[in-house]
Amino acid sequence: MQPSDLKRAILDAMLPDVPFDGWSVKSAAAAAKRAGLDPADVARAFPGGTREIIEFWSASADEDLLEALKTHDLAAMRIRDRIALAVKLRLEAATPHKEALRRAISILAFPGQTGLGARMLYRTVDTIWFGIGDRSDDFSFYTKRGLLAAVYSSTLLYWLEDRSEDSIDSWAFLDRRIASIMQIPKLKSRVKTAAGRLPNPLRLIPKRPRFVRPASSV
């Protein structure tokens, strides 16, 4: 079995038990044993321990998202609709393991774990932009990812507590969040245009009188 396949097998065996046993190498080994795998393989597959298992789960979900997006006609969709679709697909795929995701977020909130959480979030939003066809390499590359990180993280937290049928309230929340960030470029354009109509503030500053050195009395 390839290392990546072994990791997937261990993760798949573990996920259903996380709501009861939590995230740990010990619980992963127990789940692997119940699935007919060698418990000793857990330490070899994930030498970084629990952190590495959670990060692998997130990275795997990102890879699955790229494959799922390929089945949609993105070219016929507006950018905002592509973003909404990608976020929705990413969260819907985690629906069977909502509690496991909630527990993972709790672990990432601990002091010393925020760096891992930020890295996982960046990878996800970068995957979304890449998956919907964005190939920007200028300053907007970072702006887009920063804005989407705010949208994705807030929607994720809303979705975790959503009890509406088919998460309809979450998708409405997502649409509102996307609509708000879509207004930012328009606002920046309006501010820039308005700024161009204002007088140069430097012209309002009185010029200093020219200093003339007095003639020498000698």
Kinemage of the C-alpha trace (Angstrom):
@kinemage 1
@onewidth
@group {chain A} dominant
@subgroup {mainchain}
@vectorlist {calphas} color= white
{ca met a 1} P 0.000 0.000 0.000
{ca gln a 2} L 1.341 3.425 -0.970
{ca pro a 3} L 1.982 5.875 1.916
{ca ser a 4} L -0.805 8.177 0.756
{ca asp a 5} L -3.224 5.258 0.452
{ca leu a 6} L -2.275 4.062 3.938
{ca lys a 7} L -2.913 7.532 5.351
{ca arg a 8} L -6.292 7.639 3.665
{ca ala a 9} L -7.203 4.196 5.007
{ca ile a 10} L -6.273 5.164 8.556
{ca leu a 11} L -8.137 8.464 8.308
{ca asp a 12} L -11.272 6.807 6.898
{ca ala a 13} L -11.195 4.256 9.710
{ca met a 14} L -10.743 6.947 12.333
{ca leu a 15} L -13.234 9.631 11.297
{ca pro a 16} L -16.453 7.883 12.415
{ca asp a 17} L -14.978 7.408 15.906
{ca val a 18} L -13.643 10.948 16.422
{ca pro a 19} L -16.933 12.269 17.896
{ca phe a 20} L -16.568 9.657 20.667
{ca asp a 21} L -12.806 9.100 21.002
{ca gly a 22} L -11.456 12.469 19.867
{ca trp a 23} L -8.390 13.219 17.760
{ca ser a 24} L -5.289 11.344 18.968
{ca val a 25} L -2.729 8.836 17.758
{ca lys a 26} L -4.125 6.357 20.291
{ca ser a 27} L -7.663 6.599 18.927
{ca ala a 28} L -6.311 6.387 15.376
{ca ala a 29} L -4.455 3.178 16.236
{ca ala a 30} L -7.586 1.702 17.821
{ca ala a 31} L -9.658 2.602 14.751
{ca ala a 32} L -7.014 1.149 12.444
{ca lys a 33} L -7.035 -2.108 14.387
{ca arg a 34} L -10.822 -2.373 14.153
{ca ala a 35} L -10.518 -1.832 10.401
{ca gly a 36} L -8.030 -4.679 10.050
{ca leu a 37} L -4.991 -2.422 9.681
{ca asp a 38} L -1.766 -2.604 11.647
{ca pro a 39} L -2.032 -0.098 14.538
{ca ala a 40} L 1.737 0.391 14.376
{ca asp a 41} L 1.312 1.911 10.915
{ca val a 42} L -0.308 4.996 12.443
{ca ala a 43} L 2.915 6.255 14.009
{ca arg a 44} L 4.799 5.550 10.792
{ca ala a 45} L 2.196 7.204 8.573
{ca phe a 46} L 1.796 10.235 10.837
{ca pro a 47} L 5.079 10.845 12.690
{ca gly a 48} L 3.843 14.341 13.495
{ca gly a 49} L 1.001 12.914 15.550
{ca thr a 50} L -2.491 14.375 15.845
{ca arg a 51} L -1.537 17.651 14.137
{ca glu a 52} L -0.397 15.771 11.058
{ca ile a 53} L -3.552 13.648 10.920
{ca ile a 54} L -5.780 16.737 11.008
{ca glu a 55} L -3.664 18.534 8.420
{ca phe a 56} L -3.774 15.505 6.130
{ca trp a 57} L -7.566 15.425 6.433
{ca ser a 58} L -7.793 19.077 5.391
{ca ala a 59} L -5.348 18.655 2.510
{ca ser a 60} L -7.232 15.573 1.285
{ca ala a 61} L -10.489 17.513 1.354
{ca asp a 62} L -8.864 20.246 -0.718
{ca glu a 63} L -7.738 17.692 -3.302
{ca asp a 64} L -11.225 16.192 -3.408
{ca leu a 65} L -12.656 19.675 -3.961
{ca leu a 66} L -10.496 20.201 -7.050
{ca glu a 67} L -11.843 16.981 -8.517
{ca ala a 68} L -15.436 17.916 -7.667
{ca leu a 69} L -15.098 21.333 -9.337
{ca lys a 70} L -14.021 19.671 -12.573
{ca thr a 71} L -17.520 18.216 -12.912
{ca his a 72} L -19.108 21.685 -13.125
{ca asp a 73} L -19.257 24.122 -16.033
{ca leu a 74} L -17.404 26.916 -14.293
{ca ala a 75} L -16.870 28.905 -17.490
{ca ala a 76} L -20.599 29.557 -17.666
{ca met a 77} L -20.738 30.910 -14.113
{ca arg a 78} L -20.012 34.295 -12.584
{ca ile a 79} L -17.008 34.512 -10.271
{ca arg a 80} L -19.200 34.989 -7.212
{ca asp a 81} L -21.215 31.888 -8.147
{ca arg a 82} L -18.033 29.865 -8.617
{ca ile a 83} L -16.836 30.902 -5.173
{ca ala a 84} L -20.174 30.026 -3.580
{ca leu a 85} L -20.172 26.641 -5.299
{ca ala a 86} L -16.629 25.833 -4.169
{ca val a 87} L -17.263 26.775 -0.533
{ca lys a 88} L -20.522 24.847 -0.552
{ca leu a 89} L -18.903 21.723 -2.031
{ca arg a 90} L -16.059 21.913 0.492
{ca leu a 91} L -18.429 22.076 3.458
{ca glu a 92} L -20.994 19.611 2.156
{ca ala a 93} L -18.266 16.990 1.772
{ca ala a 94} L -17.601 17.313 5.516
{ca thr a 95} L -21.267 16.954 6.510
{ca pro a 96} L -20.965 13.309 7.662
{ca his a 97} L -18.094 14.347 9.947
{ca lys a 98} L -19.356 17.652 11.296
{ca glu a 99} L -18.522 16.784 14.892
{ca ala a 100} L -15.035 15.625 13.936
{ca leu a 101} L -14.506 18.976 12.216
{ca arg a 102} L -15.760 20.841 15.260
{ca arg a 103} L -13.291 18.949 17.447
{ca ala a 104} L -10.459 19.633 15.025
{ca ile a 105} L -11.183 23.365 15.142
{ca ser a 106} L -11.152 23.220 18.934
{ca ile a 107} L -7.669 21.671 18.854
{ca leu a 108} L -6.433 24.276 16.361
{ca ala a 109} L -7.635 27.018 18.697
{ca phe a 110} L -5.138 25.961 21.386
{ca pro a 111} L -2.071 28.172 21.926
{ca gly a 112} L 0.711 26.995 19.661
{ca gln a 113} L -1.663 25.514 17.083
{ca thr a 114} L -2.820 28.714 15.399
{ca gly a 115} L -0.009 28.542 12.847
{ca leu a 116} L -1.238 25.179 11.627
{ca gly a 117} L -4.801 26.459 11.439
{ca ala a 118} L -3.718 29.475 9.405
{ca arg a 119} L -1.704 27.277 7.047
{ca met a 120} L -4.671 24.956 6.500
{ca leu a 121} L -7.030 27.886 5.907
{ca tyr a 122} L -4.646 29.441 3.380
{ca arg a 123} L -4.308 26.150 1.510
{ca thr a 124} L -8.087 25.810 1.309
{ca val a 125} L -8.761 29.325 -0.013
{ca asp a 126} L -5.833 29.014 -2.415
{ca thr a 127} L -7.312 25.724 -3.645
{ca ile a 128} L -10.687 27.378 -4.157
{ca trp a 129} L -9.283 30.259 -6.198
{ca phe a 130} L -7.129 27.918 -8.261
{ca gly a 131} L -9.995 25.477 -8.712
{ca ile a 132} L -12.346 28.133 -10.080
{ca gly a 133} L -9.750 29.289 -12.601
{ca asp a 134} L -7.954 32.205 -10.978
{ca arg a 135} L -4.383 32.517 -12.225
{ca ser a 136} L -3.519 35.995 -10.952
{ca asp a 137} L 0.086 36.590 -9.956
{ca asp a 138} L -0.041 40.263 -8.986
{ca phe a 139} L -0.942 41.900 -5.676
{ca ser a 140} L -4.593 40.844 -6.117
{ca phe a 141} L -3.429 37.258 -5.574
{ca tyr a 142} L -3.021 37.977 -1.860
{ca thr a 143} L -6.006 40.298 -1.616
{ca lys a 144} L -8.352 37.671 -3.040
{ca arg a 145} L -7.105 35.007 -0.660
{ca gly a 146} L -7.339 37.295 2.335
{ca leu a 147} L -10.940 38.233 1.547
{ca leu a 148} L -11.958 34.650 0.842
{ca ala a 149} L -10.320 33.483 4.083
{ca ala a 150} L -12.682 35.789 5.989
{ca val a 151} L -15.695 34.552 4.018
{ca tyr a 152} L -14.796 30.880 4.317
{ca ser a 153} L -13.950 30.902 8.027
{ca ser a 154} L -17.092 32.831 9.030
{ca thr a 155} L -19.292 30.585 6.873
{ca leu a 156} L -17.640 27.483 8.342
{ca leu a 157} L -18.408 28.588 11.894
{ca tyr a 158} L -21.995 29.471 10.923
{ca trp a 159} L -22.442 26.129 9.156
{ca leu a 160} L -21.199 24.146 12.157
{ca glu a 161} L -24.092 25.488 14.226
{ca asp a 162} L -26.687 25.513 11.443
{ca arg a 163} L -29.718 23.289 12.011
{ca ser a 164} L -31.709 24.370 8.961
{ca glu a 165} L -32.780 21.812 6.375
{ca asp a 166} L -29.990 21.128 3.865
{ca ser a 167} L -28.031 23.964 5.533
{ca ile a 168} L -30.096 26.480 3.583
{ca asp a 169} L -29.421 29.205 6.161
{ca ser a 170} L -25.681 28.687 5.775
{ca trp a 171} L -25.820 29.111 2.008
{ca ala a 172} L -27.863 32.297 2.416
{ca phe a 173} L -25.239 33.540 4.889
{ca leu a 174} L -22.511 32.633 2.395
{ca asp a 175} L -24.227 34.575 -0.385
{ca arg a 176} L -24.454 37.650 1.840
{ca arg a 177} L -20.790 37.440 2.776
{ca ile a 178} L -19.734 37.084 -0.864
{ca ala a 179} L -21.962 40.008 -1.849
{ca ser a 180} L -20.271 42.158 0.785
{ca ile a 181} L -16.730 41.474 -0.446
{ca met a 182} L -17.779 41.915 -4.069
{ca gln a 183} L -18.600 45.521 -3.174
{ca ile a 184} L -15.020 46.240 -2.069
{ca pro a 185} L -13.529 46.770 -5.571
{ca lys a 186} L -16.460 49.047 -6.454
{ca leu a 187} L -15.982 50.994 -3.236
{ca lys a 188} L -12.262 51.352 -3.882
{ca ser a 189} L -13.027 52.616 -7.395
{ca arg a 190} L -15.509 55.180 -6.073
{ca val a 191} L -13.059 56.378 -3.433
{ca lys a 192} L -10.299 56.695 -6.034
{ca thr a 193} L -12.590 58.648 -8.372
{ca ala a 194} L -13.754 60.934 -5.598
{ca ala a 195} L -10.193 61.494 -4.441
{ca gly a 196} L -9.262 62.595 -7.953
{ca arg a 197} L -11.886 65.349 -7.789
{ca leu a 198} L -10.630 66.801 -4.521
{ca pro a 199} L -8.210 69.716 -4.522
{ca asn a 200} L -4.617 68.947 -3.801
{ca pro a 201} L -4.331 69.475 -0.023
{ca leu a 202} L -0.773 70.717 -0.469
{ca arg a 203} L -2.170 73.738 -2.306
{ca leu a 204} L -4.044 74.754 0.832
{ca ile a 205} L -0.858 75.059 2.865
{ca pro a 206} L 0.422 78.667 2.863
{ca lys a 207} L 3.819 78.987 1.333
{ca arg a 208} L 6.534 79.870 3.755
{ca pro a 209} L 7.870 83.391 3.140
{ca arg a 210} L 11.215 83.309 1.499
{ca phe a 211} L 13.950 84.053 3.958
{ca val a 212} L 16.232 86.861 2.804
{ca arg a 213} L 19.551 87.111 4.535
{ca pro a 214} L 20.012 90.704 5.738
{ca ala a 215} L 22.856 92.637 4.215
{ca ser a 216} L 25.965 92.764 6.264
{ca ser a 217} L 26.378 95.950 8.234
{ca val a 218} L 30.145 95.674 8.060
